[in-house]
Amino acid sequence: MSEDLLRKSSRDKLAKLEVQNLRRRLINTIRSSNGKVLRNSQELISFSCNDYLGLTHHPEVIKASQDATYEYGAGSGGSRLVSGNNPLNSELETLLAKIKGTEDAIVFGSGYLANLGVIPALVGRKDLILIDELSHACLFAGAMLSNAHTIHFKHRDISELAKLMTKQRKSYQHCLVLTDGVFSMDGDLAPISALHELCKKHKAWLMTDDAHGLGVIENGRGSSVVDGCAIPVPLQVGTLSKAVGAYGGYLCSNKETIDLIRNRARSLVYTTGLPPGNLAAAIAALKIIRTNIELTNRPLALANKFAAYLGLSPPKSPIVTIQLGDVERTMRGSMELEKKGFLVVAIRPPTVPVGTSRLRCTFSAIHTEAQVDAFAKATKEVLAIQ
Ligand SMILES: *Cc1c(COP(=O)(O)O)cnc(C)c1O
């Protein structure tokens, strides 16, 4: 009887999604090393992948992962605080801190878990969180878990944030400002310098999520570097699953804060450490990112080429979005491109606000110039009939 109720409740919720054209389905997709994917028996060139540098298939990365798996086993065997702290964790953390120019770093199971763990460990009921309204879902989830008073500020709006600070800051003990470094669904950048200055003035802590920055912005150094100059952002979260091509998340910060997180972040304490093969893959990938500027600059160069062809303003990251507004039109655009041999996923609510559905194209170093040209031409044709 209660089982029937559960089934009915789920069915009703799904039906509602179906009506709004918002029901999602998992589609088996086999990625290969040349940027192509196999989906529904059709070969497509993918412009929907976060593997910005093609490192998921890089021979050195795969070899490192294989070697570590043979040496240490497929899984880590426990929480890092119990028996799962393979020494590769420290090697990876030292490397991340070096790349980000911070004193220390800590690795998590994923970027999502990093945000869920870090935010509640730093702020609580007596504190204030100010968060850019277009930040990634896991920053909002972390803010909710913290129970801090949370206010959303308009996307990239420094003057609104300054007003909120002036009005609200004094009523709270600590203040944490949260933002994506590169916005995951828009591809634009947070105004890091201005945010840093404002936070300094109001004794607030700035935390950026650099998931889409590391490896592809500013010679691969990430979004806390602005015009070649590193801004000392005190809390830098990110992922190992995008340009780094592996899996996992991290926080880079000062020694004491990292030590606190090691002790207090629940998504670190109460979960299993990353598999050794994955840690080794991330280390190998980061070493490539550190030394290969030609590789790290290529995705943005290709994005620029595409945007120029379509008459779009020059992108700041390898994410280029074409806003089509309503869900149906966006789904149709994606389907038309698929017919022409290109995979571009339609992004729709709740991932983005209602009325801002879009085609989100991501460019990777593994794309050839010819592939990008063909994609730009096809996109122009599809948009013309929309
Ligand atoms: C992708 C993404 C995450 C999630 O990272 P995972 O490692 O995949 O969990 C977090 N924040 C932002 C801004 C992202 O784009």
The ligand as an SDF file (V2000), in Angstrom:
LIG
                    3D

 15 15  0  0  0  0  0  0  0  0999 V2000
   30.9620   20.9800  -12.4240 C   0  0  0  0  0  0  0  0  0  0  0  0
   30.9520   21.9100  -11.3010 C   0  0  0  0  0  0  0  0  0  0  0  0
   30.9840   21.4520   -9.9830 C   0  0  0  0  0  0  0  0  0  0  0  0
   30.8770   19.9920   -9.6490 C   0  0  0  0  0  0  0  0  0  0  0  0
   32.1110   19.3700   -9.7260 O   0  0  0  0  0  0  0  0  0  0  0  0
   32.1530   17.7710   -9.6960 P   0  0  0  0  0  0  0  0  0  0  0  0
   33.5710   17.4670   -9.4060 O   0  0  0  0  0  0  0  0  0  0  0  0
   31.6760   17.3000  -11.0080 O   0  0  0  0  0  0  0  0  0  0  0  0
   31.2420   17.3580   -8.5730 O   0  0  0  0  0  0  0  0  0  0  0  0
   31.0670   22.3710   -8.9740 C   0  0  0  0  0  0  0  0  0  0  0  0
   31.0940   23.6930   -9.2270 N   0  0  0  0  0  0  0  0  0  0  0  0
   31.0440   24.1770  -10.4690 C   0  0  0  0  0  0  0  0  0  0  0  0
   31.0970   25.6470  -10.6870 C   0  0  0  0  0  0  0  0  0  0  0  0
   30.9670   23.3020  -11.5480 C   0  0  0  0  0  0  0  0  0  0  0  0
   30.8980   23.7740  -12.7860 O   0  0  0  0  0  0  0  0  0  0  0  0
  1  2  1  0
  2  3  1  0
  2 14  2  0
  3  4  1  0
  3 10  2  0
  4  5  1  0
  5  6  1  0
  6  7  2  0
  6  8  1  0
  6  9  1  0
 10 11  1  0
 11 12  2  0
 12 13  1  0
 12 14  1  0
 14 15  1  0
M  END
$$$$
